[in-house]
């Protein structure tokens, strides 16, 4: 919160926990550390807002670079353009909210994974693990990427064991599983979380016990996760931001297309996923393209699948890791 950020800047005492989450667990404090950077310069909320917006503008450039590097310049340009003008993407890129800091880290996480899987840069795995740990400290919605990372690691280990047993497969560094980068990434992530868990131990493991209680709650199917994923693609229902009393005035002031352009964009996104599955199946003989497209497919499917069965109500911003 603003009070916790101001206290950190005024006193210099590092916080060991952040704001409470909607499920009753304290967030880790990384968001406070990040938000304190602009507060060092000014207490004006516009300065903090500009800081968040600047990070997300950099992320638009990062989206272009990611698409250009691993696919082509046209892919990078289209993805950056859609991200820059998407109504919900714009809304979630300029608020002093923890989830509005996710996009730059999400892009960095997948850049690291692609560098490892496609380019063979083994130590990029350490970067991916640490980045994911930082993302979960910013907002718990990034937990959706943990099953994705575990699946990628399991597949890589399975390939390594198969090649070792059969004597077939690539030679050199690519033939070995990146145990050292994995260990370094896990150790660095543990250090990142150490103050949070030490403090939790001092308060009788309150957060851990709450987390265990949440895990014990029966899960339910929330089809809203799919709807929210599609909602975030375009600008459908953006009029809700005007409030329950003013949204009709907002709708009266724009060309009424019934959000059909946004629905078309959502349909194009679904068609894109279907085409990506087809393309991924066709690229089995091209290891780099197979891994690259497969990871992109996991990125698109992991968040809605993760929240499809949930033990707590799903909110639209839980699907922001899709960006």
N, C-alpha and C positions, 0 to 999 in steps of 0.2 A: 504494500500500500504506500501512498504518498508519505504517510507519517513514518513508516519504517525506513523509507529511502532517506528522508530528511534527518532522521535520528542517526543513521549511519554516517551521513556526510558531516553532521555537526559534532558527533562524539568520536568518530573514527573507530568505534567498536564494531568488528565484523559480525553481521547477523549469522545465525546458524540455522535459521528457518525463515520461510517466507510467509505469504498469506495462506490462510486456510483454503482448502479446496472444497468443491461442492459435495464431496463424499466424506468430509470430516477429517481428512488427512492434511497436515501442514505441507505446503509446497516447500521444496528446498529453496535456498536463498539466492540462486544465481540471477534471477530476474532483478532482485534488489541491487546486486553488484552492477549489472548492466545499466539499469536505469539511473544509477547514481552518477554515471559519467557526465551526462548533460546537466544534472543538478549541480555539479561542481562549478559549472559556468554560470547558471542562472536558475532561479526558482520559478521562473515563468513557465507555466504548463505548455505554452506554445513552443518553447525550446525543446522540451522533452518530446512533444509530438513531432517536431521536426527531426529529432534524432531517430525516432522510430521510422518515420517516412523515409529518411535518408538510407537507413539500412535496407528497407524494402525496395528502394530505387536501385541500389547496388544489386539486390537479388534479381531484379529484372534483367540487368546486364549478365548476371550469373546464369540465368535461364538461357539466354542467347548463347553464351559460351559453352554451356553443357550440351545444348542441342547441336551446335556447330561442330564441337570436338568429336562427338560420338555418333552423330548421324550426318548432318550436312548443314550448310549455312541457311538454307531455306527452312529447315526444321527449327533451327534456333531462332530465326527471325519471327516465324509464326507463333512459336510458344511465348516469346518475349512480348510480342504485340498483344496477344490474347490476355496475358497476365497483366500488362500495363493498363488495359482498358476494361477489364472485367469488373463490373460494379461491386460484387462482393469482395473480390480481391483487393480493390481500392479501399473499401470500407475497413477491411481487416489489416490495412497497412499503415494506418495513421492514428490509431488510438493508443493510449497509454495502458494497454492490456498485455499481460504476459504472452498470450497466444499470438499477438501481433509480431512477436520476435522470432517465431518459429521458421518462417520462410527461408531466411539466409542460411540457417543451420541445416534445414532439410536439404537444400541444394548441396551444401558442403558434404553432408552425409552420403548422398548418392554420388557425388563426384569422387569421393574416396573409394566407395564400393566399386564403381566403374573402373577407376584407376587400377584397383587390385584385380578384378575379374577379367577386364578386357586388355589392359596394358601389361599385366603381370607385375605391377608395383606392389610387392608383398607388404611393405611397411605402411601402405595406404590403409590396410586393414586396421592398424592401430588408430589411425586418424578417424576411421569410420566408427569404431567402438567408443572412443572418447567423445566424438561429436554427438553420438546418440545418447550417451550418458548426460551430456550437457543439455540436450533437447528435453530429456525427461525432467531435468531440474527446472527448465523454463515452464513447461506445461506437461501435465501427465498424459495428454492426448498423444504424445510422441511414443508412448508405450506400444502403440500399434505397430511400430517398426521392429520391436524385439522379436516377435515370431518370424518376421521376414529375415532378420539377420541370422537367427538360429537355423532357419531352413537353408540359407545360402551356405553357412558354415558346415551343416550336415552334408549337403550335396558335395561340397569341396572335399570334405574328409572321406566320404564314400568313394569319390573318384580316385583319391590318393590311395586308399586301401585296395581298390580294384586294380589299379595300375601296378601296385607293389606286388599283389598276389599273382598277376598274370604276366608281369614283365613287359607289358605293352603300355604305350602312352608316351607323353612328352619326356624329354630328357632335361637334365640340368635343374635349375632352381624351380622351374614350373612343375616339376614332378614331385616336389616335396610340399607337405602341408605347412603353412606359415605359423608354426607353433610359437616362435619367439614374438612376432608381431601381435599374435593373439594374446599372449601372456602380458606383454607390455600394455596393450590396450585395456585389458581387464584390470591390471594393477593400477594404471592411471585413473581409471573410472572409479575404482575403490577409494583411491585417495581423494577424488573429487567429492565423494559421498561421505567420507569419514567424519567430518565435523557434524553433519546432519545426524548420523546414526549415533555418534557419541552423545550428542545432546538428547537424542531420543532415549538413550539408555538412562540418562540422568532423570528423565521424567517418567520412568517406569515403562518404557517402550510403548508409550501411548499411541504413536502413529503406526507402529508395527502391529499392535493389537487391533487397532481400527482396520488396518488393511486386511488382517486375517478374518475379521468379522465380515468385511465386505466380500471376501472370497467365499465365505460360508453362506452368503445370501443366494437363493436360487436365481439362476440367470433366466432372462426372458428374451424373446425375439423382438428386435426393434427394427422394423422395415424402414423406420425413419432414417436409418444410417445410409441407405441407398438413396432415399429422397434428398437428404441433406448433401450427399456427395454430388448429386446432379445439380442441386440448387446452387452450390458454390461455383459451378462451372460458368454460369452466366450471371443474370441479374434478376431472375424471377423472384417475386415477392419482396423486392427491395423497398416497395412502398411501406412495408411494415415499420421501417425506421422512422417514418413520419409520426407514428403514434396512433392510438386507437381513435383519436378525435380529428386528426389532421390528414390522415392518409387519403381521404376522399378528395380533399383540396389538391393534394399532390397529384393524384391520378387525373384530376380535371385539368391540370396544367400541362400535361404531356400528351403526345399523340397516342391514342389508345389502340395499341396493337395486340392487346390481350397477352402480352409477353410471348407472342409467337416467335419472334427472333431468338429469344432465349431458349425456348423449347427446341427450336431447330438446332441451336448450338449444343444443347444437351443430347439430342439425337445423334449429332455428329460425333460427340464424345463417345457414346455407346458404340456407334459404328466403328470408331477408331480402335476401341478395345477389341472388337470382334476381328477387325483386320489385323491387329497386332498379334492376336492368337494365331491366325492363319499364317502370317509372316513368320512368326516364331517357329511354327511347325515346319515350315519350308526351309528354314535356315539351319537345320540340324547338322548339315555337313560343313557349315562355316562356324567354328567354335566361337570366334569373337562376336559375330552378329547374333548367334544363338544366346550367348550370355548377356549381351547388351540389351536385346529386345526382351529377354526373359526377366531381367531385373526391372526394366520399365513396366512390364506387365504386373510384376509383384507390387511395384510402387502404387499403381492405379487400383489394385484389388485389395491390398492389405488393410488400409483404414476402414473401408465399409464392411469388409468381412470381419474385422476385429470387433467392431461395434454392433454387428448384426445380432450377436448373442452377448448381452451385457447384464451386469448385476445392478446397474443404476441407469437412470434415464439418460438418453443420448441428446446432446445439444448440437446445434449446427456447427459451432466452432470446434467441436471434437474432430470434424472431418478436415480441418485446415491442413494437416500433414499431406493431403493430396496435392497441395501446391508445391 
